[in-house]
Every structure is written in C-alpha cells, then in structure tokens.
Amino acid sequence: MSKLGDITPPEGIEDNLRDYLRRLFLQTDIALGQNNKINISGILPEKPQSGNIYYFNQVILPDILYVGFWGYVDGEWIYLGADNSVEAAYGGIIVDSTTAIPDIDATWQTVTVFDEEMLITPRGIWQVIANDALRFEFAGVYSVNINMALMHNDVNSGRSIGIRLHNDTTNVNGDAIIIGTGRNTAITNISIAGVLYELEASGENNQIQIQIGGGDAYSNVSVQSAFFSATMVSERRF
C-alpha cells in the first residue's frame, strides 16, 4: 500500500508550497489506493463506456438480472459472474447401424447399442461409448433428447413400452415416459425432446444411461437408429 500521504515536505519550502505538496501527496495516495477497484453501484451509469466493468448491488430491470459483475459491450450488458450464468455443455451418442437387443418386457434393461460419438468436440458432457452413456461434468439442469426406432414383432393388440434415464453412478432412476405401439405394428418410434434432467451439486461427473422396459412384451427387437443427446440449460450448481 502507498504511503505518499505520510510524507512531509522539507521545512525549507515556502508554507503555501508545503501545503500544496501535502494535498497532492494525499490525493495521489487515495488515487493509488483506488486503482483496480470497481465501485459498487445500485443504479446504471448515465453513459456506460464499452469495455468497462461495473459491480451492481441490486437487480436493475430490464438489463441487470443478478447482483454482481457486469461488462458493457457494444451497447449490451453482459453478466460476468459464474453463479447465475448458463454453463455451456453439450454432447451426444448415436447408433450408426441396426443392432439386435434382448426381448423387452416389464423388466428394465439398459440400452447398450450406441456405437458412435455425435460431436467431434463436445463440451462439459463426455460421450462414453464404452458404457452407452453421457457423463455430465457439471451439476445443473440439462435438456435431454432421445430418439429411437425399435423393430419388433407385431401383435393384434396395442402395447406400451416405458423409457427412462438411469444414473449409473448413483443407481437412481428417473420417471418413466410411456410410449404406445399400435396393433399389428412392427416398429415403434420413440421421440422425446427437451426433457429436463436435474443433477444436484453432488452430481458432477455422473454417468447417465437410457433404460427401456416396464411395460408389455416385445420380441425380435432391434434398434434401427437412435441418438441420445443433452445440453445444459442452467447455471452450474456448486
């Protein structure tokens, strides 16, 4: 910390000059002490400067949505804090060729046919082909998409099949979504988009799989095509 304010001008200097130098040293000391510090404000600046950083101690609608650090860039306010900002995370796995799976019935089974990564460069989500899973690096809320074409026997009655997310790390299952199959139908198309899946703070690096079952009987089953993807839609949880 600067000590310019403690300096006393020499006695031989004229009194007015001594007083001037004391004030100058003190003002310089104050300015140096404020260097690299951002003032806390509860109002927007009248003329914000592009490239400047500001700290707001309250929400100021419509632009300032959170307490914390904001940058002003080309006429827009950009939130710079990590607590409330959305984390970028995305990834997915797919089935590239038709693959047979065990018969489906009321017993739940993990879908173990994924054979290709969806993205060359995922972020925050590991595309774990070896375990037919997505590993979510961050705790938070994810939007999950599942698409699957199942080939199977046809019967002269309607049937239903369940699909759910399974946390292979904690062995906790999500709620089942029921998909219907019409009578005399040999293919069931499963298309689930934008299902929200939440991982609390303890859920970092949890591995998530797809399970099917919990319904009627299907035999001669094969997965003709499928993908399983997710994107993060919330702040990172700590």
C-alpha positions in Angstrom: 0.0 0.0 0.0 1.2 3.5 -0.9 2.5 5.8 2.0 2.7 9.0 0.0 0.1 10.6 2.3 2.6 10.2 5.2 5.4 12.2 3.5 6.1 15.6 5.0 7.6 18.2 2.7 11.0 19.7 3.9 10.9 22.6 6.3 12.9 24.9 4.0 10.0 25.0 1.4 7.6 28.0 1.5 4.5 27.4 3.5 2.0 27.5 0.6 4.1 25.1 -1.4 4.3 22.8 1.6 0.5 22.8 2.0 0.1 22.2 -1.8 2.5 19.2 -1.7 0.8 17.7 1.3 -2.6 17.8 -0.5 -1.0 16.5 -3.7 0.6 13.6 -1.8 -2.6 12.7 -0.1 -4.7 12.8 -3.3 -2.2 10.7 -5.1 -2.2 8.2 -2.2 -6.0 8.0 -2.4 -6.0 7.5 -6.2 -3.4 4.8 -5.9 -5.4 3.0 -3.2 -8.5 3.0 -5.6 -6.5 1.6 -8.5 -8.0 -1.7 -9.8 -11.1 -1.3 -7.6 -14.6 -1.3 -9.0 -17.1 0.9 -7.3 -20.3 -0.7 -6.1 -23.5 0.9 -7.5 -27.2 0.5 -7.3 -28.0 2.5 -10.4 -27.0 2.3 -14.1 -24.3 4.8 -15.2 -25.7 7.5 -17.4 -23.1 7.0 -20.1 -21.6 3.5 -19.7 -18.4 3.0 -21.6 -17.9 0.0 -23.9 -15.3 -2.4 -22.3 -15.8 -1.2 -18.8 -16.8 -3.5 -15.9 -19.3 -2.5 -13.2 -20.5 -4.0 -10.0 -24.2 -3.7 -9.1 -25.5 -4.5 -5.7 -29.1 -5.0 -6.8 -31.2 -6.1 -9.7 -31.9 -3.3 -12.2 -34.5 -4.4 -14.7 -34.6 -4.9 -17.6 -30.9 -5.4 -18.1 -29.3 -6.2 -14.8 -30.8 -9.5 -13.7 -28.3 -10.5 -11.0 -26.2 -8.9 -8.3 -22.6 -9.0 -9.3 -20.1 -8.0 -12.1 -21.4 -6.8 -15.5 -19.5 -5.7 -18.6 -20.7 -3.2 -21.1 -20.0 -4.4 -24.7 -21.3 -2.6 -27.8 -24.4 -1.3 -26.2 -25.3 -4.5 -24.3 -24.8 -5.6 -20.7 -23.1 -8.9 -20.3 -23.1 -10.8 -17.0 -19.6 -11.8 -15.9 -20.4 -13.9 -12.8 -20.5 -17.7 -12.7 -23.2 -18.2 -10.0 -26.1 -17.4 -12.3 -24.8 -17.6 -15.8 -25.6 -20.6 -18.0 -22.8 -23.1 -18.4 -22.0 -24.3 -22.0 -22.3 -28.1 -22.1 -23.3 -30.3 -25.0 -22.8 -33.8 -26.3 -24.4 -36.9 -27.6 -24.1 -40.5 -28.8 -25.8 -42.3 -31.7 -26.5 -45.8 -33.2 -24.9 -46.0 -36.6 -26.2 -49.4 -37.6 -29.1 -51.8 -36.8 -28.4 -53.8 -33.7 -30.4 -56.5 -32.0 -31.2 -56.3 -28.3 -32.8 -58.7 -25.8 -36.6 -59.0 -25.8 -38.4 -56.3 -23.9 -40.9 -56.9 -21.1 -41.7 -55.5 -17.7 -38.1 -55.8 -16.6 -35.9 -52.7 -17.2 -32.8 -53.0 -19.3 -30.1 -50.6 -20.3 -29.9 -49.7 -24.0 -26.4 -50.9 -24.9 -26.2 -50.3 -28.7 -24.6 -46.9 -29.1 -21.5 -47.1 -31.3 -20.6 -43.5 -32.3 -20.0 -40.1 -30.8 -22.3 -37.4 -32.0 -19.9 -34.5 -31.8 -16.2 -34.2 -32.7 -15.8 -31.6 -30.0 -18.3 -31.9 -27.1 -18.1 -29.6 -24.1 -18.9 -30.4 -20.5 -20.5 -33.8 -21.5 -18.4 -36.9 -22.1 -19.7 -39.1 -24.9 -18.9 -42.5 -23.3 -19.5 -45.1 -26.0 -17.9 -47.9 -23.9 -20.7 -47.5 -21.3 -23.5 -46.3 -23.7 -23.7 -43.2 -21.5 -23.3 -39.5 -21.3 -21.2 -38.3 -18.4 -22.3 -34.8 -17.2 -19.3 -32.9 -16.0 -21.3 -30.2 -14.2 -24.2 -30.3 -11.8 -27.2 -28.4 -13.0 -30.2 -28.8 -15.3 -30.0 -30.4 -18.7 -32.3 -30.6 -21.7 -32.2 -34.3 -22.9 -33.3 -35.6 -26.3 -33.9 -39.3 -27.1 -34.8 -40.6 -30.5 -35.1 -44.4 -31.2 -36.6 -46.6 -33.9 -37.4 -50.1 -32.5 -38.1 -53.0 -34.8 -40.1 -55.9 -33.2 -42.8 -58.5 -33.6 -46.3 -57.3 -34.3 -49.4 -58.5 -32.5 -53.1 -57.9 -32.9 -53.4 -55.5 -30.0 -52.0 -52.2 -28.8 -48.9 -52.3 -26.5 -46.9 -49.8 -24.5 -43.2 -49.5 -23.5 -41.5 -47.4 -20.9 -38.3 -45.4 -21.3 -36.4 -43.6 -18.5 -33.0 -42.1 -17.6 -30.8 -44.2 -15.3 -27.9 -42.6 -13.3 -25.3 -45.4 -13.4 -23.2 -43.5 -10.9 -25.8 -43.4 -8.1 -28.1 -46.1 -9.4 -31.1 -43.7 -9.3 -33.8 -43.9 -12.0 -35.8 -41.1 -13.5 -39.5 -41.2 -14.0 -40.7 -43.4 -16.9 -42.2 -42.0 -20.1 -44.7 -44.3 -21.7 -44.7 -44.8 -25.5 -47.6 -46.6 -27.3 -47.4 -49.1 -30.1 -50.4 -49.7 -32.4 -51.9 -53.1 -33.2 -50.2 -55.0 -36.0 -47.3 -52.6 -35.9 -43.7 -53.9 -36.2 -41.9 -50.6 -35.5 -42.1 -48.2 -32.5 -40.7 -44.7 -32.9 -39.6 -43.1 -29.7 -39.1 -39.3 -29.9 -38.5 -37.4 -26.7 -37.3 -33.8 -26.9 -36.4 -31.3 -24.2 -37.0 -33.4 -21.1 -35.4 -31.6 -18.2 -33.0 -33.6 -16.1 -31.5 -32.2 -12.9 -28.2 -33.0 -11.2 -27.6 -31.5 -7.8 -24.2 -30.4 -6.5 -23.2 -33.9 -5.7 -23.9 -35.0 -9.3 -20.8 -33.7 -11.0 -19.4 -36.3 -13.4 -22.4 -38.6 -13.0 -22.9 -41.1 -15.9 -26.4 -41.2 -17.4 -27.9 -44.1 -19.5 -31.2 -44.9 -21.2 -33.3 -47.8 -20.0 -36.4 -49.4 -21.6 -39.0 -51.8 -20.3 -41.6 -51.6 -17.6 -44.4 -52.5 -19.9 -45.7 -55.1 -22.4 -43.7 -57.9 -24.2 -41.8 -57.2 -27.4 -39.8 -59.9 -29.1 -37.3 -60.0 -32.0 -36.2 -56.5 -31.0 -33.6 -54.5 -32.8 -32.6 -50.8 -32.7 -32.7 -49.5 -36.2 -31.4 -46.0 -35.3 -31.1 -43.9 -32.2 -29.5 -40.9 -30.6 -29.1 -39.6 -27.1 -28.0 -36.0 -26.5 -28.1 -33.3 -23.9 -27.4 -29.6 -23.5 -27.1 -27.7 -20.2 -29.8 -25.0 -19.8 -29.0 -23.7 -16.3 -26.3 -22.2 -14.1 -23.6 -24.6 -12.9 -24.5 -25.9 -9.4 -21.9 -25.8 -6.6 
